[in-house]
Amino acid sequence: MAGFLLRAWRRLTAMRTAIILLFLLALAAVPGSLLPQRSLSQNNVRGYFADHPDLAPVLDKLYLFDVFSSPWFAAIYLLLFISLIGCVLPRAAEHFRSLRTPPPPAPRNLLRLPDSGCLESPLAPAAALDVVEEELRVRRFRVVRRDGRRGSFVSDGSSGPSAAGSSGELSAEKGYLKETGNLLFHLSLLALLLGLAGGKLWGYEGSILVTEGQGFCNSFQQYDTYSSGALVDSGDLNDLCIDLDQFRAEYEENLTASSFTADIRYGAPGGEERATTIGVNEPLRIDGDRVYVTGHGFSPTFTVTLPDGTAFTDVSAPFLPADQRTMASEGALKLPDLGAGQDDQLALEGFFAPTGLMQGGVLTSVDPRPLAPQVAIIAYRGYLGLDSGLPQSVYSLDATQIERGRLERVGAANLSVGESMDLPDGTRVTFSGYKEFAALQYSHDPGQLWVLGAAISLLTGLLGLLLLRRERVFARAEPLTGSGGTVLSIASLTRGGGESGPRFTALSADLQEALTTAASRTAPSDPEVPPRD
């Protein structure tokens, strides 16, 4: 059993497994980009169910509408996390040990390496190696000198003390930052996963539609939809209230949206309020939290006058856009407190057109700007089912109440601003205008700075991995027989960074020039010839 677990651990922590898991994680995220997600928009999910009644339940059983909170996505994420820990941490320890390890001795047969050659110099072997060492140190190589016996040190960083006529060698190495960049990349990826996991566990977000003149406070009970991490308690939410004063939408000549801005006031409950303007790419940032504008729409306003003269003015409800191009919207206004009892409640369900136009007897919208606002409404009276204990959408009526006959249609009309519709019991419904609403999203992510730092570190490591190269240079000096001087065998090994041949050729040329210059400085000068009488 222990042997099986050890083999499984080695296989899980192999780099190949980590790459496969990373690919699977990217592949698993694809459905989350192609299909609507409940955490982002439950309305889009409901629309997908309406458009694909047979396929949607099957996809829902596979958690494809909740991809990033599904068990299979969490399993891949956790396995990748464990694999990276088991793969990267031992490599990091090994790399730190290698930083203190000197370059290896020169191979026995240098000239068998792909990039190798011989240089001749009149200098003694030790002096020739001194020149090579100085040249390599200028190029930021770490140099180790050894004598002619294989693996025996002469010095590490000092000029050779070997005898002038004896052979010697040196090993030089640079490019440790390439491996450091590789480890930094993988450690940053591990930190990035930690930051994302922390943001999911301690983060939360909520979405709400706020009509002009209204507001909300940061509380789960007030959000239309919200999601929170497993370690988030309702008492952990920051105290912040936001009021929407005005929303403005601007459009290009082709009717595409150019900007959405919202004038808001924010502050702690009972505290001082501050005013600011936020937009789609300009959220409110306060204490690490962010408030985004994610959309907009219209809230038609109505005045309902009862037969006894009691008037309810400017009551409204958000109508959700059914067509983003023209902002044609659908919604429902529920008025449970107007009637004398539960079976005498009133509701208006209908269609709002910012720029209304009748086409074939049907109201439609031809422009997203509110140039000629109109509504097509149907009035219902009866029991709305708001206290039945069953959840229902605030943007539509409960169809089961209509099917059971507890909610009866009592009128319908197409209205422009200022026009009214009279119901059989004498109630008058007047379309008094409209307000705009903003779709706001409140997000709290404590891991965002951690993720940002990890992403920057990851890119830094990746640049080091791609741009730097690991290079070793070996040199062996042996005395020339007969004529004196030295023959230098030079070779290099390069990993990464492109072709190594041209660099070795340039290095050899520089070394030959340095040897020639050093020989000219140490050559004895010619004796003076005495003048003749």
HELIX and SHEET records of a PDB file:
HELIX    1   1 ALA A    2  LEU A   12  1                                  11    
HELIX    2   2 MET A   15  ALA A   28  1                                  14    
HELIX    3   3 VAL A   30  LEU A   34  1                                   5    
HELIX    4   4 GLN A   42  ASP A   51  1                                  10    
HELIX    5   5 LEU A   55  LYS A   61  1                                   7    
HELIX    6   6 VAL A   67  SER A   69  5                                   3    
HELIX    7   7 PRO A   71  LEU A   99  1                                  29    
HELIX    8   8 LEU A  110  ARG A  112  5                                   3    
HELIX    9   9 PRO A  125  VAL A  138  1                                  14    
HELIX   10  10 TYR A  176  TRP A  202  1                                  27    
HELIX   11  11 PHE A  220  GLN A  222  5                                   3    
HELIX   12  12 SER A  234  ASP A  236  5                                   3    
HELIX   13  13 GLN A  342  ASP A  344  5                                   3    
HELIX   14  14 ALA A  399  GLU A  403  1                                   5    
HELIX   15  15 GLN A  448  LEU A  467  1                                  20    
HELIX   16  16 GLY A  501  THR A  522  1                                  22    
SHEET    1   A 6 ASP A 115  SER A 121  0                                        
SHEET    2   A 6 THR A 486  ARG A 495 -1                                        
SHEET    3   A 6 ARG A 470  PRO A 479 -1                                        
SHEET    4   A 6 GLY A 168  LYS A 174 -1                                        
SHEET    5   A 6 ARG A 142  ASP A 147 -1                                        
SHEET    6   A 6 PHE A 153  SER A 155 -1                                        
SHEET    1   B 5 THR A 225  SER A 228  0                                        
SHEET    2   B 5 TYR A 204  THR A 211 -1                                        
SHEET    3   B 5 ARG A 428  HIS A 444 -1                                        
SHEET    4   B 5 ASP A 289  THR A 305 -1                                        
SHEET    5   B 5 LEU A 284  ILE A 286 -1                                        
SHEET    1   C 4 THR A 225  SER A 228  0                                        
SHEET    2   C 4 TYR A 204  THR A 211 -1                                        
SHEET    3   C 4 ARG A 428  HIS A 444 -1                                        
SHEET    4   C 4 SER A 420  ASP A 422 -1                                        
SHEET    1   D 5 THR A 225  SER A 228  0                                        
SHEET    2   D 5 TYR A 204  THR A 211 -1                                        
SHEET    3   D 5 ARG A 428  HIS A 444 -1                                        
SHEET    4   D 5 ASP A 289  THR A 305 -1                                        
SHEET    5   D 5 ALA A 311  SER A 316 -1                                        
SHEET    1   E 4 GLY A 215  CYS A 217  0                                        
SHEET    2   E 4 CYS A 241  TYR A 251 -1                                        
SHEET    3   E 4 ALA A 257  GLY A 267 -1                                        
SHEET    4   E 4 ARG A 274  GLY A 279 -1                                        
SHEET    1   F 5 LEU A 320  ASP A 323  0                                        
SHEET    2   F 5 ALA A 328  LEU A 335 -1                                        
SHEET    3   F 5 GLN A 345  ALA A 353 -1                                        
SHEET    4   F 5 GLN A 374  GLY A 382 -1                                        
SHEET    5   F 5 LEU A 407  SER A 416 -1                                        
SHEET    1   G 2 GLY A 356  GLN A 359  0                                        
SHEET    2   G 2 VAL A 362  SER A 365 -1                                        
END                                                                             
